[in-house]
Amino acid sequence: MKKSLKTTLGIVGAVGTAVFAAENIFLTKIISEAKKDYSGELDYLFVLGGLIIGEETPSEHLMKRIEKAASYLSSHPETVAVTCGGCFRKGQKKSEALIIKEHLVSMGIEEERILLEDKSTTTNENFRFGKAIVENHSKKEFYELNVGFLSSDYHLFRAGIIAKINGLPGLRKIGAESTVKDFTRGALRELMVAPDLINNYLKK
């Protein structure tokens, strides 16, 4: 009995240690990827959506993404933006994609340079639907184009893996900087979904 309990505790301890080590590795990658800030030329840039407050007010973290996107697009006039997000939460009047577009236009980005991906409700769908939009607009295969995505800094690592799972490897990454508080909170959320994400990635 004592031996059996000791064996069980040993197994539990080993599993716990492995999980802890994996989470540490994942956190290290989140932190290192958060520093990515591609500044070269892109043909297309996915601007990933986020929380909308009330009818059409971007949350603080989404507003930072919009401001970062406006800055990049202003410096790269040939880049076409694909604003992503079709979620409609309670009281919301417009899609995330349309709200992002309207703010970018108000910041001086030409409307004709912005494509809407307003059907998605997940990051997986952001990339999957966005890929089809880019190929249809460019009349080229996706691999022929230089494409990147922009999201909050803490989200870059996980979003990059999701892009690979959906057949979009090698996307350039641009991170919108978060406050220390928001980064910590966001990184913890990312860690919570790490096991399922890694499992799906390894299956590919």
C-alpha positions as CSV (number, residue, x, y, z in Angstrom):
1,M,0.0,0.0,0.0
2,K,2.8,2.4,1.0
3,K,4.8,1.4,-2.1
4,S,1.7,2.0,-4.3
5,L,1.1,5.4,-2.8
6,K,4.8,6.3,-3.2
7,T,4.7,5.3,-6.8
8,T,1.5,7.3,-7.4
9,L,3.0,10.4,-5.8
10,G,6.2,10.0,-7.8
11,I,4.2,9.9,-11.1
12,V,2.1,12.9,-10.1
13,G,5.3,14.8,-9.2
14,A,7.0,13.9,-12.5
15,V,3.9,15.0,-14.5
16,G,3.7,18.2,-12.5
17,T,7.4,18.9,-13.1
18,A,7.0,18.3,-16.8
19,V,3.9,20.6,-17.0
20,F,5.7,23.3,-15.1
21,A,8.8,23.0,-17.4
22,A,6.5,23.2,-20.5
23,E,4.7,26.3,-19.2
24,N,8.1,28.0,-18.4
25,I,9.2,27.3,-22.0
26,F,6.0,28.7,-23.4
27,L,6.3,31.8,-21.2
28,T,9.8,32.3,-22.4
29,K,8.6,32.2,-26.0
30,I,5.7,34.6,-25.3
31,I,8.2,37.1,-23.9
32,S,10.8,36.7,-26.7
33,E,8.2,36.9,-29.5
34,A,6.6,39.9,-27.9
35,K,9.6,41.9,-29.0
36,K,9.0,41.3,-32.7
37,D,8.3,44.5,-34.6
38,Y,8.8,44.0,-38.3
39,S,9.4,47.3,-40.1
40,G,10.1,46.1,-43.6
41,E,7.7,46.3,-46.6
42,L,4.7,44.1,-46.6
43,D,2.2,43.4,-49.4
44,Y,-0.6,42.7,-46.8
45,L,-1.0,43.2,-43.1
46,F,-3.6,41.3,-41.0
47,V,-4.8,43.5,-38.2
48,L,-6.3,41.2,-35.6
49,G,-9.5,42.3,-33.8
50,G,-10.3,42.5,-30.1
51,L,-12.8,43.4,-27.5
52,I,-15.4,46.1,-28.4
53,I,-17.0,48.0,-25.5
54,G,-20.6,48.9,-25.9
55,E,-21.8,49.6,-29.4
56,E,-18.5,50.5,-31.2
57,T,-15.7,51.6,-28.7
58,P,-12.4,49.7,-29.0
59,S,-11.0,48.4,-25.8
60,E,-7.7,49.8,-24.7
61,H,-5.7,46.9,-26.0
62,L,-7.5,47.0,-29.4
63,M,-7.0,50.7,-29.7
64,K,-3.2,50.1,-29.2
65,R,-3.4,47.7,-32.1
66,I,-5.2,50.2,-34.3
67,E,-2.7,53.0,-33.5
68,K,0.2,50.7,-34.2
69,A,-1.4,49.6,-37.5
70,A,-2.0,53.3,-38.5
71,S,1.7,54.1,-37.8
72,Y,2.9,51.2,-39.9
73,L,0.5,51.8,-42.8
74,S,1.4,55.5,-42.8
75,S,5.1,54.6,-43.2
76,H,4.4,51.9,-45.9
77,P,1.9,53.3,-48.4
78,E,1.9,50.3,-50.6
79,T,0.8,47.9,-47.9
80,V,-2.9,46.8,-47.9
81,A,-4.5,46.1,-44.5
82,V,-6.9,43.3,-43.8
83,T,-8.9,44.2,-40.7
84,C,-10.1,41.0,-38.9
85,G,-13.0,40.2,-36.7
86,G,-16.7,39.4,-37.0
87,C,-17.7,39.0,-33.4
88,F,-20.8,40.7,-32.3
89,R,-21.1,40.9,-28.5
90,K,-24.1,42.2,-26.7
91,G,-25.0,45.7,-27.7
92,Q,-22.3,45.8,-30.4
93,K,-23.6,47.5,-33.6
94,K,-20.6,46.9,-36.0
95,S,-18.1,44.2,-36.6
96,E,-14.6,44.5,-35.1
97,A,-13.2,44.6,-38.6
98,L,-15.4,47.6,-39.6
99,I,-14.7,49.5,-36.4
100,I,-10.9,49.0,-36.9
101,K,-11.3,50.2,-40.5
102,E,-13.2,53.3,-39.5
103,H,-10.6,54.3,-37.0
104,L,-7.8,53.7,-39.5
105,V,-9.5,55.9,-42.0
106,S,-10.0,58.6,-39.3
107,M,-6.2,58.4,-38.8
108,G,-5.5,59.1,-42.4
109,I,-5.3,55.7,-44.0
110,E,-6.9,55.5,-47.4
111,E,-10.2,53.5,-47.4
112,E,-9.2,51.7,-50.6
113,R,-6.2,50.2,-48.8
114,I,-8.3,48.4,-46.2
115,L,-10.0,45.1,-46.8
116,L,-12.6,43.7,-44.4
117,E,-12.5,40.2,-43.0
118,D,-15.7,40.4,-41.0
119,K,-16.9,36.8,-40.7
120,S,-14.4,35.3,-38.2
121,T,-15.0,34.7,-34.5
122,T,-11.6,33.1,-33.7
123,T,-7.9,33.7,-34.5
124,N,-8.0,30.5,-36.6
125,E,-10.7,32.0,-38.7
126,N,-8.9,35.3,-38.9
127,F,-6.1,33.7,-40.8
128,R,-8.1,31.1,-42.8
129,F,-10.7,33.7,-44.0
130,G,-8.0,36.4,-44.4
131,K,-5.9,34.1,-46.6
132,A,-8.8,33.7,-49.1
133,I,-9.4,37.5,-49.1
134,V,-5.7,38.2,-49.8
135,E,-5.5,35.7,-52.6
136,N,-8.7,36.9,-54.2
137,H,-7.6,40.6,-54.0
138,S,-4.0,40.0,-55.2
139,K,-4.8,37.3,-57.8
140,K,-1.7,35.5,-56.5
141,E,-1.0,32.5,-54.4
142,F,-0.4,33.3,-50.8
143,Y,3.2,32.0,-50.8
144,E,4.1,34.6,-53.5
145,L,3.3,37.5,-51.2
146,N,5.0,39.0,-48.2
147,V,2.4,39.1,-45.5
148,G,2.4,39.9,-41.8
149,F,0.0,40.2,-38.9
150,L,-0.3,42.7,-36.1
151,S,-1.6,41.9,-32.6
152,S,-0.9,42.7,-29.0
153,D,2.7,41.8,-28.0
154,Y,1.7,39.0,-25.7
155,H,-0.4,37.4,-28.4
156,L,2.3,37.1,-31.1
157,F,3.7,33.7,-30.2
158,R,0.3,31.9,-30.0
159,A,-1.1,33.7,-33.0
160,G,2.0,32.7,-35.0
161,I,1.5,29.0,-34.1
162,I,-2.2,29.3,-35.1
163,A,-1.2,30.8,-38.4
164,K,1.1,27.8,-39.1
165,I,-1.6,25.4,-38.1
166,N,-3.8,27.1,-40.8
167,G,-1.1,26.8,-43.5
168,L,0.4,30.3,-43.2
169,P,4.0,29.8,-42.0
170,G,6.5,32.6,-42.1
171,L,4.2,35.5,-41.4
172,R,6.0,38.7,-40.3
173,K,5.0,39.9,-36.8
174,I,4.3,43.3,-35.5
175,G,3.4,43.7,-31.8
176,A,1.4,46.5,-30.3
177,E,3.0,47.2,-26.9
178,S,1.0,46.5,-23.8
179,T,1.3,47.9,-20.3
180,V,3.1,45.7,-17.8
181,K,-0.3,44.9,-16.2
182,D,-2.0,44.0,-19.5
183,F,1.0,42.0,-20.6
184,T,1.0,40.0,-17.4
185,R,-2.7,39.4,-17.6
186,G,-2.5,38.5,-21.3
187,A,0.5,36.2,-20.9
188,L,-1.4,34.3,-18.2
189,R,-4.3,33.8,-20.5
190,E,-2.0,32.5,-23.2
191,L,-0.5,30.0,-20.8
192,M,-3.9,28.6,-19.9
193,V,-4.5,27.5,-23.5
194,A,-0.9,26.4,-24.1
195,P,-1.5,22.6,-23.7
196,D,-4.3,22.4,-26.3
197,L,-2.5,24.6,-28.7
198,I,0.8,22.7,-28.6
199,N,-1.1,19.4,-29.0
200,N,-2.9,20.7,-32.1
201,Y,0.4,22.0,-33.5
202,L,2.2,18.7,-33.0
203,K,-0.6,16.9,-34.9
204,K,0.0,18.9,-38.0
